[in-house]
């Protein structure tokens, strides 16, 4: 079992940056949503045989740009670029690992498209977190379809 030191370092950097979010509601949502996606991707990655540490890094970085810049427009693509910069500067990840992480982040908003296994794990964890935040809130047809498949996969 890995010790997840790299994940912990990236997690700490992200949470430190979240601490600079001036809007209390945005800060609360950033921490809660990111934590939920992180928890759900852990389960999904483990059940699908993916690298759990890399999956967890994807989760903590997936909306980093959106929350720290308070900018939803093209946040997945812009977030992938910001994540690449952070990962490269950390010196903790190989080029292949960085590519896997940033590709998943870049694709996580494309819920209707099927991609690489890590991409799909991040999309599914994001959908599951959105549903868990308010199960009564209706989801788009694409998100609802993903949720139904997840319910079957995870037996709930």
C-alpha positions as CSV (number, residue, x, y, z in Angstrom):
1,X,0.0,0.0,0.0
2,X,1.3,3.4,-0.9
3,X,1.7,6.1,1.7
4,X,0.1,8.8,-0.5
5,X,2.7,11.5,0.3
6,X,2.4,13.1,-3.1
7,X,-1.3,13.3,-2.9
8,X,-1.1,14.8,0.6
9,X,1.3,17.5,-0.6
10,X,-1.0,18.4,-3.5
11,X,-4.0,18.3,-1.3
12,X,-2.3,20.6,1.2
13,X,-1.4,23.1,-1.6
14,X,-5.0,23.1,-2.9
15,X,-6.5,23.6,0.6
16,X,-4.1,26.4,1.3
17,X,-5.1,28.1,-1.9
18,X,-8.8,27.6,-1.0
19,X,-8.1,29.4,2.2
20,X,-7.6,32.6,0.1
21,X,-11.1,32.4,-1.3
22,X,-12.7,35.6,0.1
23,X,-16.4,34.6,-0.5
24,X,-17.4,32.4,2.5
25,X,-20.0,30.5,0.6
26,X,-17.7,29.7,-2.3
27,X,-15.0,28.6,0.1
28,X,-17.4,26.3,1.9
29,X,-18.6,24.8,-1.3
30,X,-15.1,24.4,-2.7
31,X,-13.9,22.5,0.3
32,X,-17.1,20.4,0.5
33,X,-17.4,19.5,-3.2
34,X,-13.7,18.8,-3.6
35,X,-13.7,16.6,-0.5
36,X,-16.7,14.7,-1.7
37,X,-15.2,14.1,-5.2
38,X,-12.0,13.0,-3.5
39,X,-13.9,10.5,-1.3
40,X,-16.0,9.1,-4.1
41,X,-13.1,8.8,-6.6
42,X,-11.2,6.7,-3.9
43,X,-14.0,4.2,-4.0
44,X,-14.4,4.2,-7.7
45,X,-10.7,4.0,-8.5
46,X,-10.3,1.1,-6.0
47,X,-13.2,-0.8,-7.4
48,X,-12.0,-0.3,-11.0
49,X,-8.4,-1.1,-10.3
50,X,-7.0,2.3,-11.0
51,X,-4.1,4.1,-9.3
52,X,-5.9,5.5,-6.3
53,X,-3.3,8.1,-5.5
54,X,-3.4,9.5,-9.0
55,X,-7.2,9.4,-8.9
56,X,-7.2,11.4,-5.6
57,X,-4.9,14.0,-7.1
58,X,-7.3,14.3,-10.1
59,X,-10.1,14.9,-7.6
60,X,-8.4,17.6,-5.5
61,X,-7.3,19.5,-8.6
62,X,-10.4,19.0,-10.9
63,X,-12.1,22.3,-9.9
64,X,-9.1,24.1,-8.4
65,X,-9.0,26.7,-11.2
66,X,-12.8,27.2,-11.0
67,X,-12.8,27.8,-7.3
68,X,-9.6,29.8,-6.8
69,X,-10.3,32.1,-9.8
70,X,-14.1,32.1,-9.3
71,X,-14.4,31.3,-13.0
72,X,-16.6,28.5,-14.3
73,X,-16.0,29.3,-18.0
74,X,-13.9,26.6,-19.6
75,X,-12.7,25.7,-16.1
76,X,-11.8,22.1,-17.1
77,X,-9.4,23.1,-19.8
78,X,-8.0,26.0,-17.9
79,X,-7.9,23.9,-14.8
80,X,-5.8,21.2,-16.6
81,X,-3.3,23.9,-17.5
82,X,-3.1,25.2,-13.9
83,X,-2.8,21.6,-12.6
84,X,0.0,20.8,-15.0
85,X,1.9,23.9,-13.8
86,X,1.4,22.9,-10.2
87,X,2.4,19.2,-10.8
88,X,5.4,20.2,-12.8
89,X,6.6,22.6,-10.2
90,X,6.1,20.0,-7.5
91,X,8.5,17.6,-9.2
92,X,6.6,14.7,-7.7
93,X,5.0,13.2,-10.7
94,X,6.4,11.6,-13.9
95,X,5.4,13.1,-17.3
96,X,3.0,10.2,-17.9
97,X,1.4,10.6,-14.5
98,X,1.0,14.4,-15.1
99,X,-0.6,13.7,-18.5
100,X,-3.0,11.2,-17.0
101,X,-4.1,13.6,-14.3
102,X,-4.4,16.7,-16.6
103,X,-6.2,14.8,-19.3
104,X,-8.8,13.6,-16.7
105,X,-9.2,17.2,-15.5
106,X,-9.5,18.6,-19.0
107,X,-12.2,16.0,-19.8
108,X,-14.2,16.0,-16.6
109,X,-16.8,18.5,-17.9
110,X,-17.5,16.3,-21.0
111,X,-19.9,14.0,-19.2
112,X,-21.5,12.9,-22.5
113,X,-18.2,11.6,-24.0
114,X,-16.5,8.4,-22.9
115,X,-12.8,8.6,-22.5
116,X,-9.9,7.0,-20.7
117,X,-10.5,5.1,-17.5
118,X,-9.2,7.8,-15.2
119,X,-11.3,10.4,-17.1
120,X,-14.4,8.3,-16.5
121,X,-13.6,7.8,-12.8
122,X,-13.3,11.6,-12.3
123,X,-16.5,12.3,-14.2
124,X,-18.4,9.7,-12.2
125,X,-17.0,10.9,-8.9
126,X,-18.1,14.5,-9.8
127,X,-21.6,13.3,-10.8
128,X,-21.9,11.3,-7.6
129,X,-20.8,14.3,-5.5
130,X,-23.3,16.6,-7.3
131,X,-26.1,14.1,-6.6
132,X,-25.0,13.6,-2.9
133,X,-25.0,17.3,-2.3
134,X,-28.7,17.4,-3.0
135,X,-30.4,14.1,-4.1
136,X,-33.7,15.9,-4.7
137,X,-32.1,18.3,-7.3
138,X,-32.6,17.1,-10.9
139,X,-29.6,16.3,-13.0
140,X,-29.1,16.7,-16.7
141,X,-30.0,13.6,-18.7
142,X,-26.3,12.8,-19.2
143,X,-25.5,13.1,-15.5
144,X,-28.6,11.1,-14.6
145,X,-27.6,8.3,-17.0
146,X,-24.1,8.2,-15.4
147,X,-25.6,8.2,-11.9
148,X,-27.8,5.2,-12.8
149,X,-24.8,3.2,-14.0
150,X,-22.9,4.1,-10.9
151,X,-25.8,3.0,-8.7
152,X,-25.7,-0.4,-10.4
153,X,-21.9,-0.6,-10.2
154,X,-21.7,0.4,-6.6
155,X,-24.8,-1.5,-5.5
156,X,-26.9,1.3,-4.0
